Every structure is written in C-alpha cells, then in structure tokens.
C-alpha cells in the first residue's frame, strides 16, 4: 500500500526545517520526499497543516502489572495514538517491577494491546531495591532499551558503580534520577516563597545538582552511557555542560510539566500539580526552556503517570505524585511554540528525534527509509481541556479546564493509521 | 641453572631464563613422579613448613607431596584456625616460626603483599603459595609447563584468560609469565570483573568471548571467586554462564587444537560446561594438577640449592646462619 501526504507543512527535526513538503510511504516506510504521487497511491491532503515524526515518549507508566485499574496497555495506547505519540518508552516501576527476563516477557506480551510501538525499560536493580543489579545482558537480549530504578535513587554508590561498569561492558544505557535521596525524602515542593507560605515540606533545588554531580562522577569513573531522566533546575546545567565538554556520553531530559508550569501553579494545594521532582521556580522554568532551545536538554517527555482519584484526593504532601500526559504532551508543548520560546523543529527534536536516537531506535525521523511513524496536527486549533474526555483510565491532568491550542488530526504507525 | 633468588615470591622478578630453567628441572620430576618409587633427596634433612592462612586443599597437598618426595620433613600449619585467631600479628608468627629453624616456608595469605612481608622477617626460603589478589607463581609455572608440553613451545602462542580476572592472582601471575615468554595474552570477562587499566598491562581486553577466543591456542578459564566477592559483581550465575561460561559453541571459535585449562576447583555450569572440562581431547585440567607437583618440586629444589650455597658461603666467612 502506498500513502502520499500532499500539501503538508513538514517538520523535520533532523534537518531543523519547517517548510512545505510531501511524503510518500510504502510498506510502512518513507520512500520519497517531495516526489509526485505514485500511481495508485492513497492521497492524504494535509491542507497545509503540520506533519511531523511521531512522538517518542520516554518514560510512560502503564499500570500493568499491578495497577491495571489506573492504566492498561490498551488505554495508554489509545491515549498515545490520540496524542500523536507513536512510540511509548515504558517505565519499569510497576508492581512488581520489570526486573527479570520473565517479567519483561510478560509486559512485552501485554503491550500487544497497544496500537502504537512500545519499548520497555528495565529496572536497574532487582526489585528496585538498590542492592543487586538485574540480569542486564539477558534483559538487553530480550529488548530492554535502557535500565533505570526510576525515582528510587540507588544510594549505594558501590552498587551503582558496579551497575554502570557492567552496563558499559554491554554498551547499555543507564537512566538516572538526579536527586539527593535523603534531602528530598518526603518533599512535595521546591524550596522557596510558595512552599514557605503554604507550609509544604520542601527540598532545595540544589538537591538535584548534588544528585547529578554524584552520578556524573560515577559516569566519569566507569565511562558508562548515562541519561538524566529529568533536569529541572538551572543550577544543574553547568555540570551537565562540563561533562559533555569532557567527552562523557551523557544526555538529559525534562518533563513537559516542568517546562510549562511553575511552583505557583499548585495554588490552593491542588494535588494534580504534585510532581517528582516538584514544580520549580519561574526562573528555573525559563532557564530550562532556553536549555532545550540550546540543545543542552535533549529530551522532552510526558512522564505519563496515571493515578486514580483516591491517590490524589489527599492532603498535598500525602498525595501520589505525577500526572497523565500522553494526550496533553503535544498541546502543552505547543504553548512553548506559541509563546515563541521554541520552534517546531526544536520541539520535535526533543520529543521525537533525540529520544529515538539515544535509545537506538529507527523512528523519530522523516528521512527516506525511516518508518512512517507520523503525526498530522493543526498547531492553532484552540480548545478547552476536559479531563474526562481523555483516553487514559486515569484523569489526573494539571491542564483540566486549561485553554490550549493544537489538535491531532491523524496518527500513523508504520504507515498504518491509528488515530483520526 | 641460573635461578639464584632466595625466595619465590612472584613471577615478576623472574627472567625468561629463570622460568625456563625451573621448567626444565620440573620435566625430570614429571618422569620421577610417574615411577613407582618416587623419592629423591634434594631436600633430605630439611624442614618445610606449609603455612596456609587461607583454606586450601589442592595447593597445600601438592606442596606437601612435593616436599615429601624430595625427602623433607613437612609440617602443615592450618593458620586459619590457629594463633591468628588469638590475635597474633603476622610478624610475631614469623618470629616464632623462625626460632624453629625451618628451611622452606610455603605461605598462602588472603592479603596481597603479606608473603613478601613475612619473607623479610625470616632466615629461610619463602615460597608464595598465593597472596590475596597479587601472585601465585607456582600456578603460573605449572600452567606454563602444561602449555609447553602440550603445544611443544611456550612462545608466540595466543592465550585467552577468561572470567573473574579482578580477583585472580592466577591471572596476574599468568599474564606476567606469558608476557615475558613473548605470547599474545587476551583477557575476557564482564567489565565488573576486569581490573581497572587492564589494557595498560600489555594485554588485549575483550568483553565478548567469541572474539577473545578467535584463533586462540590456549583457553584458560578462571574460577568465579564467590568468596572474594562482597556481592554485586554479576547479576546471576545463569547470565554469567550464558555470556562468559565456556561451552562447545564458544570454544569452536578457538583453534581446532586449542587446549582448555582451569586452575581448579571448577564451578561446573558457571564458568565451564562439564563436558568440556571432561573432554580428554581438549581439557588439560588433570595434567595441570600433575604438573603442579613436579613444578613445586623443581622450585623447592632450586631454592634449597640456593639456600645451601648461601649458607655455605656465609659459613666459610665464619658467619653462623
């Protein structure tokens, strides 16, 4: 089957271009750019709207196994397709965690329910307890794209050193959560005026710097490949810069919430705004947007974290952190575009191209030969977010009733239409 | 006969000629050991004390047998259970022993460098039977003899040493010896079990067994030293075996006539497949044990000669040793 996308505004993050274009797709791959439509092709008139590589969302939580009532592969997959996410990179922090070839096999089978591509990360240590490394070689052979204990920081540096050394031997990627675990224990807000006024247990933004510096020292020692899942403070940028200048194989990500919201959005103890790490000061948020523009932060992701109503209907510091984001990632990211902070190629570099490259995936590009994982969207269509219309089983979004812009018209995975 | 040292503490100080002369002498003891009457008199009247601060069955019995066949009075001291437990320091133990006038001390100790320290304090010849992660010279010599007899030479061979390198004194002594004899040495194992800076030791370092074994003449497997691990070097034995355990498929990448060695004791199904270890066409593991006795006899013979020469020289100068 041949598809021909005509009259598109083609966003190419690899080339950094945003210009009118055409794409021809056959057997699930892009076979031509700006060619005439071949004989017998199904023509899709994009009517001048944006056609971009589908989002590779790095850090999605699905509730299987253990919390399927919060999110299943089927519901997460529907949300992804509706949000222009064509690859979900799944976190291993399930109950029990994905920490063995056997448990990975289970989630790989369950993931067949999702209409989009699903990649799995494995836990770094058994049961995420920070004591013994997982069977990285077996897990890598079984398809694990990276290893992480998520927000549970491996505090024993000897264990982490061994994990990194072993991973270096396998050329495996380790994803860290840069945070000083003792300082940040129990914290629900970033240290500052807001936390002080509202009396919320807080943590200094420098706890992130401390965690990152430790991890980077171990990376320098072991020469492991490392990705910091979320860098959210300006103070953490200089060491990141130095590490890269020293030739270390280090990248960093950030959640869309930390790019679009700040500490004051919590307002009247609204638990849908509780995140790990906490929302930061406006100065930090602005610095992070600039860091994405400069390429210092490589990856923007939703960190989709479904929580049921009961987990959120609690006093602020007791409520479960995180928000759903598969479906709101693109419209939230478009806020940065409309405000003029980031261009569309910059956004899709961080949402599609970079994460795919870092994880060794073929997608995230609109080059000839790449898989036809595509999202067609109108960046301008305004709407008011209604959380009950989200495809996710859980509805915990901080953007409920928010005015947003950007509507997904269609999503294709390997040339097959999965939305619209 | 050029080996002139007082002690045998490691391979490092030996010259290629030293190594060759020990191996040549060992050959004659291989022949002796195969006879019904196995006695020689090189250590006649001498006292050999085996001090093992770390449990050992194989090495200790090999040294004991070697001493007895050479006519020495052999005493075993199981130091792991003795005065050390009562708080005696290593130097005090040495001085106590010294007063008993031994001629040969065979010492194994869990700390690197402990045997060297002891050697400075006693008036007899000291043989290192393994100190921590440092050296195990008689193991390297017996491996060299096994290789030389099996391959017909001890130079210009490709030797792959695989497994738990970081904890292995066997690996250190072997890579030094094989390097001195101008062989190509490759190390292979998980990164957590590879010593830092291994690449600077004049060897090639590999992660992948198939690449490491490609075209190898000798495959030397090491024991996974669980007792030296404080946890967490490898995720599981099954993954270790899958990646770094020697099986028929991995061995097929070596030369068709490559030999398989293991210093013992083996963990079958962890670092080596049992059928490979038992394959009489490939495995020389039993030969290694046999060569062990002969090499230890040769080493002690030479040290005894040096000791007599030294004492004779001093006596003629009127000094009582």
Interface residues (C-beta under 8 A of the other chain):
Chain A: X126 X131 X132 X133 X134 X135 X136 X137 X138 X158 X159 X162 X165 X166 X168 X169 X170
Chain B: X190 X191 X192 X194 X207 X231 X232 X233 X234 X235 X236 X238 X239 X242 X243
